[in-house]
Amino acid sequence: MSQSPQEEGAINATTARNKLYALVKLAEEEGRTTVITKHRVRALLAPLDRFPAARKTEAFPAHVLSAAQKDFGDLVTLAAQGQPQVLMRNSTPVAVLLPADPSPDALSSDTAAHPGAATAGGAVNSQGHQNRGTAPRRLATLGDAIGSVLTDGPVGGPTFGLPGLDAATGGLQRGRLTLVAARPSVGGSLLGLAAARKTALADRLKVLYAASGPNRDDIFRRIIAAEAGGEYARLKQGRLTEHEQQVAHQVVQAGDLLMIDDGSDLTAEDIKETAPHMEGLALVVVDRLQAANSARLPLSGDRLPDASQILATLARTLHVPVLAIVDSDDPALLDLLDADVTLTLTPTEDLARVQVVVAERDFGTIGSAYLQPDLVHARFLDAGAAPLERADSPAGRGPSAAVGGTAALELAEAALPYTSGGHQGIPAALTPRAGGMADGDRGRRPGHAEGDPADAAPGGRHGLPVAGYP
């Protein structure tokens, strides 16, 4: 049998299994097809463009990468026999195993439905031509994006469980690196823990908590303090009330969803290598990046920019949010870290309020919220969304500015069908006032925070005890 160009550099199944994540990444990003041999059979590890029907995972056997790696030899055999095997990252198809020497009628139903698909012998570019020497680009239509845009509330990613902050951020977006920037003692780490608690304990989703600062015992005590309302200092002494002991047992029962990697030798590369092996991973928290250089902490000093880029790549590759805490709000350092989203915590004159300013790399400040520090119990409480002034409003702050936080926004959006004329029934005398409130609140979303903290709507407790979670 003659050797085709795709067979040059063919690897055996054992080598392919050990390099599976790297080979899948090449298929995703470069459209690379790899020939895999096992005894006398051959299969292709190919990008989805080679076999578009594989995007419908219900049509073919599908395996998350961690499981596929364990049974890779069997999957290669099945693929070589003409049974495509879809490889997934979490629930998203990312590559497919295909027969390298299909029979003439193999996969015929798919190639008939998708003329651009190839049976073997070369990557397919965006025009459907083979062997053009260029990697296919993964293109998206507006229809692909509309599902995530037209959703109620956050875009479907994890949240902090703090309504004001969640409204200002839109939640933690998948595929993006979010940085929490705060000076020591302001409580930046507690925001990371809040997101981890909400995601693992309330939403029942898997979290990787990479702790370069606190150790696993510190993290567990902080969770108990926050969930049970116990004093963190007392818990460090090992003195727990009966209620706190009950909460601790409940947390342990749900603990398989919150995985902690601690140790002073933790590196960004370690996190990048660990995360892909966690099936169903929903959030990565890195606590923390230390601004001051330390010989014993790899995640510190002048090594932080490189670490930040590795974490950003991890977020994009796994399509999960990565939330990293840095113990500095120095603008020069934050520019070097170049995160997609930055949350900067700043104390206010009111010691009971901390302001969080939300900024995106491309747009600058997009929102703001106030939090109430409850450091005794190792948590923040919600203090509502900070009203943002509409920069282009000639009238300045109007009566609607007195109504702050998410309550006003919800009321304005509920009234929109009536104020816009879409529905009848609201009294005529109230229509101008409600319409003005809607316009004012929508106008204050982007911009710069200029309001007094007193304008923010009061918030309640951060979270329920574990017993209250579904």
C-alpha positions, -999 to +999 in steps of 0.1 A: +000+000+000+014+034-010+019+060+016+000+092+013+013+126+025-010+123+055+008+091+066+042+109+070+047+112+107+020+087+116+021+076+152+010+046+171-020+045+194+000+045+226+019+076+216-013+093+204-030+085+237-002+102+257-004+132+234-041+133+230-048+168+243-021+183+221-033+164+190-068+176+196-056+211+200-038+209+167-070+196+151-090+225+166-067+254+159-048+243+128-071+218+111-044+192+115-052+155+108-031+128+125-028+093+112-029+068+141-019+032+137-027+002+158-014-031+146-027-034+111-055-009+113-054+029+109-076+058+120-076+095+116-078+120+144-094+148+125-110+183+129-147+185+128-147+201+094-137+167+080-169+152+093-194+179+101-221+155+113-199+148+143-211+181+158-243+163+165-231+142+194-263+122+197-257+107+162-224+090+170-206+076+201-191+106+220-165+106+247-150+134+269-112+136+265-104+122+299-125+091+292-113+088+256-077+088+268-083+058+290-100+037+262-081+052+233-069+020+218-104+006+216-117+038+201-091+037+174-101+002+165-138+011+163-130+042+141-108+021+118-138-003+114-160+026+101-176+038+134-167+075+140-159+084+175-166+120+186-141+136+211-155+162+235-142+189+258-168+190+286-200+188+264-185+204+233-174+183+203-138+192+194-124+164+171-134+131+156-118+097+150-124+085+115-114+054+094-082+061+075-091+037+047-129+038+044-148+016+021-165+034-008-199+034+010-184+043+044-197+076+057-216+081+025-247+095+041-227+122+058-206+132+028-238+134+007-253+157+032-221+177+036-203+181+002-174+198+019-166+168+041-136+146+031-135+108+035-097+108+038-066+124+025-066+161+034-080+188+054-110+207+040-107+244+038-137+268+040-144+264+003-144+226+005-112+221-015-086+196-003-048+198+000-047+235-004-019+237+021-038+261+044-055+252+076-093+256+077-106+284+098-135+279+122-161+304+112-193+314+131-224+331+118-245+356+137-269+328+143-243+309+162-239+338+186-275+348+191-283+321+216-258+334+241-268+370+235-306+367+238-306+352+273-320+364+305-294+375+330-258+363+330-246+346+298-248+312+314-214+310+331-207+309+369-216+338+391-205+352+425-239+348+441-238+386+448-266+401+428-252+436+424-218+423+413-234+397+390-255+424+374-224+446+368-203+418+354-229+397+336-214+367+353-181+350+347-179+344+309-166+312+294-133+314+276-122+346+294-097+354+320-111+376+348-088+393+372-097+404+407-074+432+417-072+443+453-046+454+478-038+431+507-065+431+534-092+444+511-105+409+505-098+400+469-094+363+478-129+362+492-144+371+458-127+340+444-140+319+472-175+333+467-175+322+430-162+288+440-188+284+467-217+294+445-206+272+416-197+241+436-221+242+465-252+259+450-249+251+413-234+217+418-207+222+391-170+212+393-145+238+403-107+237+403-094+259+431-056+265+426-043+280+458-009+295+457-015+316+489-039+299+513-037+262+519-066+237+518-072+240+556-076+278+553-100+274+524-121+249+542-123+272+573-133+302+552-160+282+535-175+271+569-172+306+582-190+321+552-217+293+549-225+290+587-219+326+597-192+315+621-162+336+632-132+328+611-107+335+639-125+311+662-127+284+636-089+286+632-086+276+668-107+245+661-137+256+681-169+248+661-205+251+673-229+223+667-244+241+638-210+248+623-201+211+626-233+202+607-225+227+579-189+212+578-203+177+572-227+190+545-198+208+528-177+176+529-206+157+512-205+181+483-167+184+484-161+162+454-171+192+432-146+216+447-111+203+440-082+221+457-046+222+444-024+239+470+013+242+476+040+269+473+054+253+442+022+257+422+028+271+387+005+282+358+018+253+338+006+229+366-029+244+364-029+242+326-019+205+328-044+196+355-076+213+343-081+194+311-083+161+330-113+173+351-145+161+334-173+187+336-151+215+348-171+247+351-147+272+367-110+276+375-101+299+405-064+309+410-058+323+445-035+341+441-010+360+420+015+378+443+028+412+431+059+411+452+086+387+440+091+356+461+117+328+453+094+302+469+062+313+449+063+307+412+031+328+408+048+360+419+068+390+407+080+393+372+067+359+363+031+370+365+027+383+329+037+349+315+015+332+340-014+354+330-010+345+293-010+308+302-042+312+322-058+332+294-049+304+269-063+278+293-096+297+294-099+299+257-088+263+251-112+247+276-139+273+271-143+278+308-140+310+329-107+314+348-108+338+378-075+349+391-068+371+422-039+395+423-029+412+455-024+446+439-044+473+421-014+489+405-026+500+370+009+493+355+009+457+367-027+452+356-018+464+321+010+439+319-013+411+330-037+420+302-068+401+314-101+401+294-120+415+324-107+432+355-126+437+388-108+463+409-118+465+446-114+499+463-122+508+499-146+538+502-149+565+529-177+543+543-159+515+559-189+493+554-187+496+516-161+484+490-165+495+454-159+471+426-152+487+392-157+463+363-135+470+332-131+451+299-099+452+279-116+467+248-142+490+264-128+502+297-152+506+326-185+489+319-200+487+354-197+491+391-211+476+423-208+480+460-200+452+484-203+450+522-172+435+537-180+408+563-144+398+570-152+383+604-172+356+585-147+355+555-172+368+530-187+398+512-224+407+514-243+423+486-248+460+486-264+464+452-252+477+419-236+511+419-256+536+397-235+547+367-240+582+353-250+584+316-221+603+301-241+618+272-271+630+292-274+668+291-298+667+320-274+650+344-288+630+373-326+630+373-351+616+397-344+581+385-309+583+400-324+580+434-335+545+426-303+524+425-292+488+422-308+459+405-343+466+418-347+496+396-334+478+366-358+449+370-387+473+375-378+493+344-375+462+323-408+449+335-424+482+325-408+482+291-436+465+271-460+492+284-437+523+282-428+513+246-464+511+236-463+473+230-490+467+256-518+487+270-530+489+306-505+511+324-521+544+336-513+573+312-500+595+340-474+569+350-461+561+315-437+591+312-422+584+347-418+547+341-403+554+306-379+579+321-368+553+347-362+527+320-341+551+299-322+563+329-313+529+342-303+516+308-282+547+303-263+542+335-251+507+327-220+518+308-199+547+319-181+558+350-194+555+386-201+589+400-228+581+426-227+582+463-225+547+479-258+555+496-275+553+462-268+516+460-297+493+470-291+475+502-282+438+499-288+407+519-266+379+530-242+364+505-254+329+505-275+303+522-262+276+545-253+244+526-285+229+540-305+255+520-289+245+487-309+224+463 
